[in-house]
């Protein structure tokens, strides 16, 4: 039996959490008005059926983003408000390598491949449900993989000689 292929990437930390509601006004009452998170901007995408506001938990490159999302069209898919905890985003040091390596091992990704996300980083999503050809999935949770910017990679990446297998 041959040794396992080394994983060519690292998960560096949590990039974001995304929560959804039919109307994000109620979400703002908690996250902005009550907890004091600061708005960093908004984003809309008809193809993703999303109207979102991006909030920051801290300042600096390694801030965790909280996205408040609502559907542009409550009758269309995807429904970014169902489930209410829409997805968790993870910083990845080499997104291209991660996508290729995970795909080869049966991880199911959502349609669209790697693309530019709302915050300007390249992203892709691990599907919440399995398929016959790709049985490894988020088991009900959508997982966003986010290309970490160079300053996050420099700050958080372990030495390349210690990459786990």
N, C-alpha and C positions, 0 to 999 in steps of 0.2 A: 504494500500500500504506500502510495506516495504521500509526502508531507503536505499539509494544507497550504494553499496559496496564501501568502501574507496579504492582509487587508491593506490596500494602497491608500488609505485615508484614515482620518481620525474625526470623531465627534468631539467638538471643542467645548460645547456648552449649549444652554438654551438660548435661542435667538428671540423667540416670541411665543406667546400664547394668543389664540384667537377665540373670542367668544362672540356668539351671535344672538340676535333677538329679532322679532318681526320689525321693531323700530328701535334704533340704537339710543333714543332719548333716555329710556329707562337705564340702559347700561351706563350712559354718561353720568346719571345721577349718583351711581355708586363710584365708578372708577375715577371720574374727574371731580365732581362736586364734593363727594364725601371723602375719598381716599387721596385726592390731590395730585393724581397723575397729570402730566402736561401733554397737551396735544402737539403732535409733530406734523400734522397734515392729514389730508384725506386722499382717497383714491377710489375711482369707480372703474368697473370693467363689465361691459355687457356680456362678454363671452363667459366670464366667471360668475355672472349674476350677483355682483357684490358692490355695495356702497360701504366703504369702511373708513374709520378714523383711526389713525395710528397714534398711540400714546407711548411715552417713555417712562420707565421706572427709575432711571437715573441718567446722569450725563455721561458722556464719553462713548468711545467706540464699542465698549462691551455692555452697553445698556440692554436690558431685556425689554422688548416691545410688547405692548398689549394692544391687540387690534380689536376694535369694536365693530362688528359687522352686521349688516342687514341686507336682505335681498333687494335688488332693484325691482324685481317683479316677484311677488309672493306666490305666483302660480307657476313660475319657471324653475328649472333645475340648473345648476345645483342649488340646494337650499342651504345657504350659509348660516341659517339660524337653527338648523336641525342636524345634529344635536347642538345644544347650546354651547358646549365646549367644542368648537369647530375643529381646531387642530393645534398641534404643538410643533413649533419650528426649532430645528437643531442647527447650530453652526457646524459646517463641514469644511475641512481644510482643502480638499480637492474634490469638488462636486462632480466633475466629469469622471474621475476615477471611481468615485463612490457609485455613481449611477451605473456605469459599465459593470463593475464588480458585483454589485447587488443584483442587477438584471441577470447576469450569468448564473447566479445562484438561486433563481426562482422567486425573487422579490417582485411583487406586482406594483407597477407605477400607474398613476392616473394618466389619461391621454394628455398629450401636449408636450411631453418630454421636458427638457431643461429650457426654461424661459426666464425673462426678466420679471421679477416680482414687484409688488407695490412700493417697497422701500428702495428699489433700484439694484438689488442683488439678484444674481441668477438663482433660481429655485427649481425644484421638482417635488412631486408629492408621492409618497408611498400610499397606495390605495388602502382603504379601510377593510376591503373584502378580498378574499382569495379568488383565484380563477383556476381552472384545470391546468393551464400552462405555467402559472405563477402562483403557487400555493402560499408563499410567505407574504404576509400583509400586516396591517396595523390591528387586526382583530377588532374592528369597530372604531378605531381611532385613525383619523387622517394625520399623517406625519409629514411635515414639510422639511426638506433638506435645503439648507441655505448656504450658498458659497460665502464663507467668511471673508471679510475684507483683509488685506495684508496685515493691518495693525492687529487684528484679532488673531490671525495665524501666528504672527511673531510673538504675541503675548501668551498664547495658550497652547500652541502645538508642542507636543513632546519631541525630543530628538528623533530623527528619522530612523536611527538604528534601533529604537525600541518599539517600532510599530508592532502591534499585536497581530497574531495570525488568525 
